[in-house]
Amino acid sequence: MSANYETRGDVAVITLDNPPVNGLGLATRRGIVAGLESAQADPAIKAIVLTGAGKAFSGGADIREFGKPEALAEPNLLSVIAVVEGSAKPVVAAIHSVAMGGGLELALGCHYRVTAPGAQVAMPEVKIGLVPGAGGTQRLPRVLGVENALNLIVSGEPVKSELLAQLPGQQLFQKVIDGDLLEGALTYARSIADARPLPRVRDLKVTHPNADAYFQFARNTVKAVARHYPAPPRCVDCVEQSLKLKFDDGMRYERDAFVSLMLTPECKALRHAFFAERAASKIPDVPADTPLRPIRKLAVIGAGTMGGGISMNFLNAGLPVVILETKQEALDRGVATIRKNYEAQVKKGKLKDDKYQQRMALLSTTLRYDDLKDADMVIEAVFEDMDVKEKVFRTLDEVMKPGAILATNTSTLDVDRIAAFTKRPQDVIGTHFFSPANVMKLLEVVRGKATAKDVLATVMDLGKKIRKTCVVSGVCDGFIGNRMIEQYSRQAGFLLEEGCTPEQVDKAIERFGFAMGPFRMGDLAGNDVGWYIRKRRYVEKPDLRYSKTADLLCEMGRFGQKTGAGWYDYHAGKRDAIPSPVVVKMIEDHRKSLGITPRRISDDEIVHRLVYSLVNEGAKIVEEGIALRASDIDMVYLTGYGFPVWRGGPMCYADTVGLFNVVQAMKRFAANPHDDAGFWQPAPLLARLAAEGKTFS
């Protein structure tokens, strides 16, 4: 039983007990109903308190049941709420810590609600592409008013209980209890035990002085902000019906909206991302209870853009950081940039000045490796060159204390080779942060062949503390993200040779939903970075073909935004990408030198060639075991490369299109006489799944 029943004199207490957040799984739902029945049958019981054990009242649906028969089995949540609401004895919800989604809907079914201060209250269903499905859109407007309820439902963001309790006219909470919540709830329950009739949220009236105008305004606002997501506008529709329809009719309207949204590709993609993020933290051969190494102090090698951004992550988490550089001027520049970033946050009101001062007080700098010897972990963020990395790691091996974790921020280089520069390869790991490191959510954690399990577990745990989405990658050139983006970039180059302009390619993929097209992305990152990697490829893989347009661009000194010119032109102090006639002529001249007659290329072809190049390389990465699962690849692209969230990532998108259709498109692309021979040969895993009618998921 996942709900415990006990009596406290004349009050029964039903405690949800389904760790970690008291999800409303089938056993919990049955336990609630059983407890209510016991209370009804006991003449000594005058009232009932419903609360949650541990660190939550209830976080809502039990995600372990998603997609399983138990999720719909009776009593479902609607049935449980009906039993609560129909109780002949008053039911008081005692809310603390977390009341979200179905947990909040359950509380709204109770006759009274009391809360501890600081409880996080939310209706987050919109974040997985749904409307609340157990009366949230009908009951919440009755206790908070239309506008407050709609804001809570459409945003999906948590609000502190005491703030909601202060809203004029609110009937969500009857009392905020400081001190012992259960004792306060028992006292409150006894005070209303004999009050009749029992109040029901469903019986409250919903009004708004200018309903039609307000909902039209809300609908227009929501559609403009959430144009790729069908759920937010449906939330507006459902809340509107709470005002226009009788309660039971409004409930049916909400349920129909919930069921129809469940079938949309956007909802499937958002649910996929929700589960993928949780799956990414699970490593099959590293138990959850693996002992962790203590990380009390960090060292960072390099005070450049990446080193400074990495350092800020740990300063934000309250961990001391020492930054090492070879020259004082570089240290001074790095610290000045960190200060500038924090001061910008203070100016915008996102950071209080005292917090800024606390974080800067945790930062120290040095020019001497010996000053790093007491750090528990060091992260190298120097130039992407193996000779430079070798010097750094041989020195770290000499000065760092035993058991310290030695991490490299390399984006493409061989972590096993770097580990071999030390006498402690078990302590070496890759931590590939994405730029800007203090903003981007993704952290690729690269597991070397010798990396110890406790090192991997420690870094994954540390990633959570600095609020990163950590994805484990094996060792290969480029790991998961950059190995795939190389094929994407190669295909973008071929599109230029065949007839596209950079602007056409970028606009097509941005309309698909990418935050930035490949050429704007190159200008932002620095085209010289890719040029450096390609020069290495020309030596290591001479048979691998690239479009020469990117090399010609770099030979012109057009490295991107930092030089004021790349694939696009840029005006000083601005980031607007302005199409460049010089670049267009360079591409045309190169095309002529190859004897290629340009052709008209559709946006659909552009999008599918770029996206399917990611999918095919991703399939190879999964089959090789570089990625633990296809959904890990999706998390890399959703959190690190601007892939549209409502499409779920490249592998999820391929599943949605159908792998058979993906392979058929690849066969058409392979027939293109100007394309790279063998580029569109389906990866064995992709070909097998397509032939068997299966999906990556």
C-alpha positions in Angstrom: 0.0 0.0 0.0 1.5 3.4 -1.0 -0.8 5.4 1.3 -0.7 4.9 5.0 -3.7 5.2 7.3 -3.7 6.1 11.0 -6.0 7.8 13.5 -5.1 10.8 15.7 -8.0 10.8 18.1 -11.1 11.9 16.1 -9.1 12.7 13.0 -7.9 10.1 10.4 -4.6 10.8 8.6 -4.0 9.4 5.1 -0.3 9.8 4.1 0.8 9.3 0.6 4.0 7.3 0.7 5.3 6.6 -2.8 8.9 8.0 -3.0 10.4 10.1 -4.3 7.5 12.6 -4.9 4.5 10.6 -3.9 3.4 10.0 -7.5 -0.2 9.0 -7.8 0.4 5.5 -9.0 -2.3 2.7 -8.9 -1.3 1.5 -5.4 -1.3 5.0 -4.1 -4.7 5.7 -5.6 -6.1 2.5 -4.1 -4.5 3.4 -0.7 -6.3 6.8 -0.7 -9.6 5.2 -1.4 -9.1 2.5 1.2 -8.2 5.1 3.8 -11.3 7.2 3.0 -13.5 4.1 3.3 -11.9 3.2 6.6 -12.5 6.7 7.9 -16.2 6.7 6.7 -16.8 3.4 8.5 -15.4 4.6 11.8 -18.0 6.5 13.8 -15.2 8.0 16.0 -13.7 9.8 13.1 -14.9 13.4 12.6 -12.5 14.6 9.8 -9.8 13.4 7.6 -6.3 14.9 6.8 -4.7 14.0 3.5 -0.9 14.7 3.3 2.3 13.3 1.9 5.4 11.6 3.4 8.9 12.8 2.8 9.7 15.7 0.6 6.4 16.2 -1.2 2.6 16.3 -0.9 2.4 14.9 -4.4 4.2 15.5 -7.6 1.3 14.3 -9.6 1.1 11.3 -11.9 3.6 8.5 -11.3 5.9 8.7 -14.4 6.7 5.0 -14.0 3.2 4.2 -15.2 3.2 6.4 -18.3 2.0 4.3 -21.2 1.2 1.3 -19.1 -2.2 -0.2 -18.3 -1.9 0.8 -14.6 -2.2 4.5 -15.6 -5.8 4.0 -16.6 -6.8 1.3 -14.2 -9.5 2.1 -11.7 -9.6 3.9 -9.5 -8.1 6.5 -11.9 -7.3 9.9 -10.6 -10.7 11.3 -11.6 -12.4 8.5 -9.6 -10.2 9.1 -6.6 -11.1 12.9 -6.6 -14.8 12.0 -6.9 -14.5 9.8 -3.8 -12.6 12.6 -1.9 -15.1 15.2 -3.0 -18.1 13.0 -2.1 -16.8 12.1 1.4 -19.4 12.6 4.1 -16.7 13.8 6.5 -14.5 16.8 5.7 -11.2 16.1 4.0 -8.4 18.6 4.6 -5.3 18.6 2.3 -2.2 19.4 4.2 0.2 20.6 1.5 4.0 20.9 1.9 7.1 21.0 -0.4 5.5 20.0 -3.7 2.0 20.0 -5.0 2.0 19.7 -8.8 -0.2 18.4 -11.6 -2.4 15.6 -10.4 -1.2 16.3 -6.8 -2.7 19.8 -7.0 -5.8 18.5 -8.7 -6.2 16.0 -5.8 -5.9 18.8 -3.3 -8.6 20.8 -5.2 -10.9 17.9 -4.7 -10.6 18.1 -1.0 -13.0 20.3 1.0 -10.3 22.4 2.6 -6.6 23.0 2.0 -3.9 24.2 4.4 -0.3 24.7 3.4 3.2 25.0 4.8 5.0 28.1 3.5 7.4 27.5 0.7 5.4 24.7 -1.0 5.9 24.7 -4.8 2.5 24.7 -6.5 2.2 24.1 -10.2 0.2 22.7 -13.1 3.2 21.6 -15.3 1.2 19.4 -17.8 1.7 22.0 -20.6 5.4 21.3 -20.5 4.8 17.8 -21.8 2.3 19.0 -24.4 -0.9 18.5 -22.4 -3.7 20.3 -20.5 -4.4 19.3 -16.9 -6.5 16.1 -17.1 -8.2 15.7 -13.8 -10.1 19.0 -13.4 -7.3 21.5 -13.1 -8.6 23.8 -15.7 -12.1 23.8 -14.2 -11.3 23.9 -10.5 -8.3 26.2 -10.3 -10.2 29.2 -11.8 -12.8 28.7 -9.2 -10.3 29.2 -6.3 -7.8 31.6 -7.9 -9.8 33.6 -10.4 -9.6 33.2 -14.1 -6.5 35.3 -14.8 -4.3 33.9 -12.0 -5.3 30.3 -12.8 -4.7 30.7 -16.5 -1.2 32.2 -15.9 -0.4 29.2 -13.7 -1.7 26.6 -16.1 -0.2 28.1 -19.3 3.2 28.8 -17.8 3.5 25.4 -16.0 5.9 27.2 -13.6 5.8 26.7 -9.8 4.6 29.4 -7.5 5.3 29.5 -3.7 2.2 28.6 -1.7 2.4 31.7 0.5 2.3 34.0 -2.5 -0.9 32.3 -3.8 -2.4 32.6 -0.3 -1.9 36.3 -0.4 -3.9 36.8 -3.6 -7.1 38.8 -3.0 -10.2 36.6 -2.9 -8.3 33.4 -3.3 -10.0 30.2 -2.0 -7.1 27.8 -2.7 -5.8 27.8 0.8 -7.8 28.4 3.9 -4.7 28.6 6.1 -0.9 28.9 6.0 0.6 27.0 8.9 4.0 27.9 10.3 5.6 25.2 12.4 4.5 21.6 12.4 2.1 21.2 9.4 0.5 18.0 10.6 -0.3 19.3 14.0 -1.7 22.5 12.5 -3.7 20.5 10.0 -5.2 18.3 12.8 -6.2 21.4 14.8 -7.8 22.9 11.7 -9.6 19.7 10.8 -11.1 19.6 14.3 -12.2 23.3 14.0 -14.3 22.6 10.9 -15.3 19.0 11.7 -18.9 19.8 12.3 -19.3 22.5 9.6 -22.0 21.7 7.0 -22.6 21.8 4.2 -19.1 20.6 3.1 -17.7 23.1 0.6 -16.8 21.8 -2.8 -14.6 23.7 -5.3 -16.9 22.5 -8.1 -19.8 24.5 -6.6 -17.9 27.9 -6.7 -18.8 30.3 -9.4 -16.4 31.6 -12.0 -16.8 35.2 -13.2 -14.8 37.8 -15.1 -15.9 41.3 -15.9 -14.7 41.3 -19.5 -14.5 37.6 -20.3 -14.8 37.7 -24.1 -12.2 40.4 -24.5 -9.9 38.9 -21.9 -9.9 35.4 -23.5 -9.3 36.8 -27.0 -6.4 38.8 -25.7 -5.0 35.7 -23.9 -5.5 33.6 -26.9 -3.6 36.0 -29.2 -0.8 36.4 -26.7 -0.4 32.6 -26.1 -0.5 31.8 -29.8 2.2 34.3 -30.5 4.5 33.0 -27.8 3.8 29.3 -28.2 3.2 29.0 -32.0 4.8 25.5 -32.3 2.9 24.1 -29.3 -0.8 23.2 -29.5 -1.2 22.7 -25.7 -1.0 26.4 -24.4 -3.9 27.6 -26.7 -6.0 24.6 -25.6 -5.3 25.5 -22.0 -6.9 28.9 -22.8 -9.9 27.2 -24.3 -10.4 24.9 -21.3 -10.2 27.7 -18.7 -12.6 29.7 -20.8 -15.1 26.8 -20.6 -14.9 26.9 -16.8 -16.7 30.2 -17.1 -19.1 29.3 -19.9 -20.1 25.7 -19.1 -21.6 23.8 -16.2 -18.9 22.1 -14.2 -19.5 18.5 -15.5 -19.6 19.8 -19.1 -16.4 21.7 -18.5 -14.8 18.5 -17.2 -15.8 16.7 -20.4 -14.4 19.5 -22.5 -11.1 19.3 -20.6 -10.9 15.5 -20.9 -11.5 15.7 -24.7 -8.7 18.3 -25.0 -6.4 16.1 -22.9 -7.0 13.0 -25.0 -6.7 14.8 -28.4 -3.4 16.4 -27.3 -2.0 13.1 -26.2 -2.0 12.0 -29.8 -0.2 15.0 -31.3 3.4 14.7 -32.4 4.4 17.6 -30.3 3.1 15.9 -27.1 4.8 12.7 -28.0 8.0 14.7 -28.6 7.8 16.5 -25.3 7.0 13.4 -23.4 10.0 11.7 -25.1 12.2 14.5 -24.0 10.9 14.3 -20.5 11.8 10.6 -20.2 15.0 11.0 -22.2 16.3 13.5 -19.7 15.7 11.1 -16.8 17.1 8.1 -18.7 20.3 10.0 -19.5 21.4 9.9 -15.9 21.2 6.1 -15.7 24.3 4.1 -16.5 23.7 0.4 -16.7 27.0 -0.7 -15.1 27.3 2.1 -12.6 24.9 1.4 -9.6 23.0 4.4 -8.2 24.6 3.8 -4.8 28.2 4.0 -6.1 30.3 5.9 -3.5 31.2 9.4 -4.7 34.5 11.2 -4.4 34.1 14.4 -2.4 34.4 17.6 -4.5 34.9 20.6 -2.3 37.2 22.7 -4.5 37.7 23.0 -8.3 40.6 24.1 -10.4 40.2 25.3 -14.0 43.1 25.5 -16.5 42.6 28.5 -18.8 40.8 31.8 -18.2 39.5 32.2 -21.7 35.8 32.3 -22.7 35.4 28.6 -22.0 37.4 28.5 -18.8 35.6 31.5 -17.4 32.2 30.1 -18.3 33.1 26.7 -16.7 34.2 28.4 -13.5 31.0 30.3 -13.2 29.0 27.1 -13.1 30.8 26.0 -9.9 30.8 29.5 -8.4 27.1 29.6 -8.9 26.8 26.3 -7.0 28.9 27.7 -4.1 32.1 25.7 -4.8 35.5 27.5 -4.6 37.4 27.7 -7.9 41.0 28.5 -8.6 41.8 29.5 -12.3 45.3 29.0 -13.6 46.8 30.8 -16.6 50.3 31.3 -18.0 50.2 35.1 -18.0 48.7 37.6 -15.6 47.1 39.6 -18.4 45.1 36.6 -19.4 44.0 36.0 -15.8 42.9 39.6 -15.5 40.9 39.5 -18.7 39.2 36.3 -17.6 38.3 37.6 -14.2 37.0 40.8 -15.8 34.8 38.9 -18.1 33.3 36.9 -15.2 32.7 40.1 -13.3 31.1 41.6 -16.4 28.7 38.6 -16.8 27.7 38.8 -13.1 27.2 42.6 -13.2 24.9 42.2 -16.2 22.8 39.8 -14.2 22.7 42.2 -11.3 21.7 45.0 -13.6 18.8 43.0 -15.0 17.6 42.0 -11.5 18.5 38.3 -12.0 21.1 38.3 -9.3 21.3 40.1 -6.0 24.4 42.1 -5.3 25.2 40.1 -2.1 25.1 36.8 -4.1 27.4 38.3 -6.7 29.9 39.3 -4.0 29.7 35.8 -2.5 30.4 34.1 -5.8 33.4 36.4 -6.6 34.8 35.7 -3.1 34.9 32.0 -4.0 37.2 32.7 -7.0 41.0 32.8 -6.8 43.7 32.9 -9.5 47.2 31.6 -9.9 50.1 31.3 -12.4 51.6 28.3 -10.5 50.5 24.7 -10.9 51.5 24.0 -7.3 48.6 26.1 -6.1 46.2 23.5 -7.5 47.4 20.6 -5.4 44.6 20.8 -2.8 41.8 20.8 -5.5 39.5 17.7 -5.7 39.0 18.1 -9.4 40.7 20.0 -12.2 39.1 20.8 -15.6 41.5 21.7 -18.5 40.1 24.3 -20.9 43.1 25.1 -23.1 43.6 25.2 -26.9 42.3 22.2 -28.8 45.7 20.8 -29.7 47.0 17.4 -28.5 50.5 18.7 -27.9 49.1 21.4 -25.6 46.9 19.0 -23.8 49.9 16.6 -23.3 51.9 19.3 -21.5 49.0 20.2 -19.3 48.2 16.6 -18.2 51.7 15.6 -17.6 52.1 18.5 -15.3 48.7 17.8 -13.6 49.8 14.2 -13.0 52.8 15.5 -11.1 51.0 18.1 -8.9 47.5 16.9 -8.2 46.8 15.0 -5.1 46.0 11.2 -5.2 42.3 10.7 -6.0 41.8 14.1 -7.7 39.7 13.9 -10.8 41.5 15.1 -14.0 39.0 16.3 -16.6 39.5 17.6 -20.1 37.1 19.9 -21.9 38.2 18.7 -25.3 35.4 18.7 -27.9 36.9 16.2 -30.4 40.3 14.8 -29.1 40.9 11.3 -27.9 40.3 11.2 -24.1 42.1 7.8 -23.9 45.2 9.2 -25.4 45.0 12.2 -23.0 44.6 9.8 -20.1 47.7 7.9 -21.2 49.8 11.0 -20.5 49.2 10.4 -16.8 50.0 7.5 -14.5 46.4 7.6 -13.2 44.2 7.0 -16.3 41.4 5.8 -14.0 41.0 9.4 -12.7 40.8 11.0 -16.2 37.4 11.9 -17.8 36.1 14.2 -20.4 33.7 17.0 -19.5 32.7 18.7 -22.7 30.9 21.9 -21.8 29.1 23.9 -24.6 29.7 27.6 -25.2 28.7 29.8 -23.4 29.5 27.3 -20.7 27.7 29.3 -18.0 24.5 29.3 -20.0 24.2 26.1 -22.1 22.5 23.2 -20.4 24.4 20.3 -22.0 27.4 18.6 -20.5 28.9 15.6 -22.5 30.6 13.4 -20.0 33.2 11.3 -21.9 34.0 8.0 -20.4 37.5 6.7 -21.2 38.3 3.0 -21.4 40.1 3.3 -18.0 37.8 5.8 -16.3 36.8 4.5 -12.8 33.1 4.0 -12.1 33.2 6.3 -9.0 34.8 9.0 -11.2 32.0 8.8 -13.7 29.3 8.7 -10.9 30.9 11.7 -9.2 31.0 13.8 -12.4 27.4 12.9 -13.2 26.3 14.0 -9.7 28.4 17.2 -9.9 26.7 17.9 -13.2 23.3 17.8 -11.5 24.6 20.2 -8.8 25.5 22.8 -11.5 22.2 22.2 -13.2 23.5 20.6 -16.4 21.9 17.8 -18.4 24.6 15.2 -18.4 24.9 12.7 -21.3 27.5 10.0 -21.2 29.6 9.4 -24.4 32.2 6.9 -25.3 35.5 7.9 -26.8 35.5 8.7 -30.5 36.4 11.7 -32.7 33.9 14.4 -31.8 32.0 12.2 -29.3 28.2 12.4 -29.8 27.4 16.0 -30.7 30.4 17.1 -32.8 30.8 13.8 -34.6 27.2 14.2 -35.8 27.4 17.9 -36.5 30.4 17.3 -38.8 28.2 15.3 -41.1 25.4 18.0 -40.9 28.0 20.6 -41.8 29.4 18.6 -44.7 25.9 18.2 -46.1 25.3 22.0 -45.7 28.5 22.6 -47.8 27.3 20.2 -50.5 24.1 22.2 -50.7 26.0 25.4 -51.5 27.9 23.6 -54.3 24.6 22.4 -55.8 22.8 25.8 -55.9 21.9 27.1 -52.4 23.0 30.3 -50.7 23.9 30.3 -47.0 20.8 32.4 -46.3 18.5 29.9 -48.0 19.9 26.9 -46.1 19.8 28.8 -42.7 16.2 30.0 -43.3 14.9 26.6 -44.2 16.4 24.8 -41.2 15.3 27.7 -38.9 11.7 27.5 -40.2 11.9 23.8 -39.3 12.6 25.0 -35.8 16.4 25.1 -35.3 17.5 28.0 -33.2 20.2 28.8 -35.8 21.2 27.5 -39.2 24.6 25.9 -39.9 26.1 29.0 -41.4 25.0 31.4 -38.8 26.1 28.9 -36.2 29.5 28.7 -37.9 29.8 32.5 -37.8 29.0 32.5 -34.1 31.3 29.7 -33.1 34.2 30.9 -35.3 34.7 29.4 -38.8 38.4 29.0 -38.0 37.5 26.3 -35.5 36.0 24.1 -38.2 38.9 24.9 -40.5 41.4 23.7 -37.9 39.5 20.4 -37.6 39.2 19.9 -41.4 42.9 20.4 -41.8 43.4 17.5 -39.4 40.8 15.5 -41.3 42.6 16.0 -44.6 45.7 14.3 -43.2 43.8 11.6 -41.2 41.0 10.8 -43.7 42.1 11.9 -47.1 39.2 10.1 -48.8 36.6 12.1 -46.9 35.2 14.8 -49.1 34.2 18.3 -47.9 33.0 21.3 -49.9 35.9 23.6 -50.3 33.7 26.7 -49.8 34.3 26.8 -46.0 38.1 26.7 -46.6 37.9 29.5 -49.2 35.9 31.6 -46.7 38.6 31.2 -44.1 41.4 31.9 -46.5 39.6 35.3 -47.0 39.9 35.8 -43.2 36.2 35.7 -42.7 36.1 33.8 -39.4 32.6 35.0 -38.4 31.2 37.5 -35.9 34.6 38.0 -34.1 36.1 39.4 -37.4 33.0 41.2 -38.5 32.7 38.9 -41.5 32.0 35.3 -42.1 29.3 33.6 -44.2 27.5 36.9 -43.5 28.6 40.5 -43.0 28.2 42.1 -39.5 28.1 45.7 -38.4 30.2 46.6 -35.4 28.4 46.0 -32.1 25.6 44.1 -33.7 24.9 40.4 -34.4 22.5 40.8 -37.3 23.5 38.5 -40.1 23.6 40.4 -43.4 23.8 38.4 -46.6 27.2 39.0 -48.3 27.5 39.5 -52.0 31.2 38.7 -51.7 30.4 35.3 -50.3 27.7 34.6 -52.8 30.2 35.4 -55.6 32.9 33.2 -54.0 30.4 30.2 -53.9 29.3 30.8 -57.6 33.0 31.0 -58.7 33.8 27.8 -56.8 30.7 26.1 -58.3 31.8 27.1 -61.8 35.3 25.7 -61.2 33.7 22.3 -60.4 31.6 22.4 -63.6 28.4 22.3 -61.6 25.2 23.9 -63.0 23.2 25.2 -60.0 19.7 23.8 -59.5 16.7 24.9 -57.6 16.6 23.1 -54.2 13.4 23.0 -52.1 13.3 23.8 -48.4 12.1 20.2 -47.7 15.2 18.8 -49.4 17.4 21.1 -47.4 15.8 20.2 -44.1 15.8 16.5 -44.7 19.3 16.3 -46.0 20.6 18.1 -42.9 18.4 16.3 -40.4 18.8 12.8 -41.9 22.6 13.3 -41.9 22.3 13.6 -38.1 20.0 10.6 -37.9 22.3 8.3 -39.9 25.4 9.2 -37.9 23.4 8.9 -34.7 22.4 5.4 -35.6 26.1 4.5 -36.1 27.0 6.0 -32.7 24.3 4.0 -31.0 25.3 0.8 -32.7 29.0 1.4 -31.8 28.0 1.9 -28.1 29.3 5.5 -28.1 25.9 6.5 -26.9 24.0 4.3 -24.4 20.7 4.9 -26.1 19.1 6.8 -29.0 17.3 9.1 -26.6 20.7 10.3 -25.2 21.5 11.6 -28.7 18.2 13.5 -28.7 19.1 15.1 -25.3 22.5 16.2 -26.8 20.7 17.9 -29.7 17.9 19.4 -27.7 20.1 20.9 -25.0 23.3 21.6 -26.9 22.6 22.3 -30.6 19.2 24.1 -30.7 17.2 21.2 -32.2 13.5 22.1 -31.9 12.1 20.7 -28.6 8.6 20.1 -30.1 10.2 17.7 -32.5 11.9 15.7 -29.8 15.4 15.5 -31.2 16.7 13.9 -34.5 16.2 10.3 -33.5 12.7 11.0 -32.2 11.9 13.0 -35.3 13.0 10.1 -37.5 10.7 7.7 -35.5 7.9 10.2 -36.1 8.5 10.4 -39.8 9.0 6.6 -39.9 12.4 4.9 -40.4 11.2 3.3 -43.6 10.5 6.8 -45.0 13.8 8.1 -43.8 15.7 5.3 -45.6 13.7 5.9 -48.8 14.6 9.6 -48.7 18.3 8.7 -48.2 18.1 6.5 -51.3 16.8 9.4 -53.3 19.6 11.6 -52.0 22.2 9.0 -52.9 21.2 9.3 -56.5 22.3 12.9 -56.6 25.4 12.9 -59.0 27.1 15.7 -57.1 26.8 14.1 -53.7 29.6 12.4 -51.8 29.8 8.7 -52.7 28.6 6.6 -49.8 27.3 9.5 -47.7 23.8 8.3 -47.8 24.5 4.6 -47.2 22.1 3.8 -44.3 23.8 2.8 -41.1 23.3 -0.9 -40.4 21.1 -0.2 -37.3 18.9 2.2 -39.3 18.5 -0.2 -42.2 17.7 -3.1 -39.9 15.1 -1.1 -37.8 13.5 0.2 -41.0 13.2 -3.2 -42.5 11.7 -4.6 -39.4 9.2 -1.8 -39.0 10.7 -0.8 -35.7 11.8 2.6 -34.1 14.9 3.8 -32.3 12.8 4.2 -29.1 
